[in-house]
Amino acid sequence: MVDLSTVPHHKAIEEITDLICARVRNMDRAFFRPIVAYHLMVAAATMRAQVNTLDRGEIPVNGYVIALSTSGSGKGFSGNILKNEIFGDFRKTFTQYTLPHLAEASLWKHAIPRAAQKGTEEQLEFDKISKDYENTGEYVFSFDDAHTSAVKQIRDKLLMAGVGSINFVVDEIGSNLEKIAPTMAVFLELYDQGYAEPKLYMNSAERKRSVQIEGKTPANMLLFGTPSKLFDGGSAEDLFYSLLNTGYARRCLFALGQPIPAHRGASDADIFDNLCNPVRAAQMQAWADHLAGLADPGKFGWTVDVPRDVGIELLAYQHRCEDLARELPETDDVRHAELIHRYFKVLKLAGAFAFVEEALTLTKDHLWAAMKLVEESGVAFQAVLRRERSYMKLARYIASCDEELTHADLTEELPFYKSGQAARAEMFADARAWGYKHHIIIKRRLVDEVEFFSGEALEETSLDRLHLAHSDHFAEGYTPEEAPFDQLDKLVTLPDYNWTAHSFEDGHRLGTKVIPGFNLAVFDIDNEDKNKPYISRDAVHQLMEDYTFMTYTTKRHTPEVNRFRLILPMNYRLKLTLEEYREFMKSMMSWLPFPVDQGAAVDIARKWATYEKALIQVNQAELIDVLSFIPRTKRNEDRTKELKKLGNLDAYERWFLDKISQDGNRNNHMLRYAMSLVDQGMSYAVIEGKVTALDARLSDPLGSEELRRSVLVTVAKRLQNTASASAAA
């Protein structure tokens, strides 16, 4: 099959689209092309153009289009240009001349066989059917709202006239979709062949049923709208996707636009001259004249034959789409339906191209140009299906607000916000889960049974931009800076200097003057609490080897009693209040497998002294994920629940359990745990008991036999080697 990227769009599509883009000053051609295609298909359907295929018989040319774009796209402006300036003469010619002329001939065609059947005069039957025709009212070329009975009435008129099409054009479907839903149900039936089952009404003296006329009435539909109003998370959005599932996905061409300003950087004079360009005015008039000529009665019933080679090319395209559809999940019905029916939209659109060219034979060029536009429609359709869901909008909205919100605030501001408690809980759970994947946190707190919500769009940390402040003073002159990680050693080894993980208003180091925003967690490890186990620098380095960190020793460090500082770059920059920061650091400390100075860690304005003779150790691996430590978040709540389940385990044991649960490498982490106990000077019997107890906590334990064959054998050898080395010394 041809490479569609090398295929040009049809001349009528591209030239009229260029004229529209220039006039509305929006260069989003992909948005306007399906709208232009709609009007071309209306022209073809009005004159009852059809494609004559060897395998499917005669197919009427008509089309449905859904075009969505933000405000300022020129939807209304472009619609008026197409309706009045480019296709206006076509409509005028058809309604004032072609329709009356062809309708009279059609009415005689219906009257003559009726007279023969009844044995009455032909003029009498003509007068009767003419009266029925007049009783249906004036022909409305296009309409934006209609009761289903009115659609039936205009269809009856067109069946009697034998010409024309039913054209439904609705703006702002987000606001109107529920109102027009019954009409759309009728149009669902009309798309393929223009057939619709008649509705049965009670016959009465006042309202007698007329004689039913069999036949086709091609229908066209154009739905405009702004995504924000349609995808509001409410009933309109639900109804729209229901309509896609019930058949509109396979029937429609789609356009999803975003304004692309024209003439950016041009002067006002140049823009004005471009709008008044006489060449474009001449081009527009040329197309208006050509299209008006298509409304001539001689073009009525235009039939475009599809040769064998073109039919085979269309079949190849159909098979390719079916192959792509088979790769989709079985549950993805709407995408599947849209894909496998693209060929039918291609056939109708290609027929419109041939009609506009007044061609009697469909060529591969017509087919390929139609394929190209239908494929672009498919891209837009995929984007429509990827719309922002209600819970996504909820997460983004909460993150965008500076103050805390209540349910009442959300109900007032968000039209899609649910009222039921269960529905709200489900939406918040989805919002939190989605936010976690997209760097948004949502916090919740309860005050006097009132729920308050706040959120934050998180900024990922770059190791080239670690936030800190520094000064040579105890409390003043703290200069904010974003420093690279590989340069921190120069800061921490400055003589008689101080630094902080936060910056401050006026550079004054005080908790109440903290400017929110930090991406470094800092801990003092001084081993001064005799009631807590001693931890060496080497042990900390081994335990933290999976994370990016820096340690530097302090002035009171000795080889016997290690005193040092641990700096952990975090994966996000967080903006926490004083209270939240305190809770956050406490949560981190409960996770660390070694004791730290808790008083220093929870002080948001804590200054850290430098030391020019510090010993530096740097490790570069993953940045620590801090989401589970942020207070009042779903992940923190889940972590707190897990800690309660492991209440009798200390932080050291929990650390290794957590590592095993993350990557499942039981033997490796159990060995690391056992070796760390050896380094702490424990005996084999104590180590065996601790290792066996920790293994029993696993959902899939190694078992005592496996531990003795692997981990504990290594422990015994290590203890024996240590004992031999001590004896030799």
Summary of the structure (lengths in Angstrom):
residues: 729
radius of gyration: 37.5
end to end distance: 82.3
largest distance: 132.3
contacts: 2282
relative contact order: 0.08
helix: 53%
strand: 15%
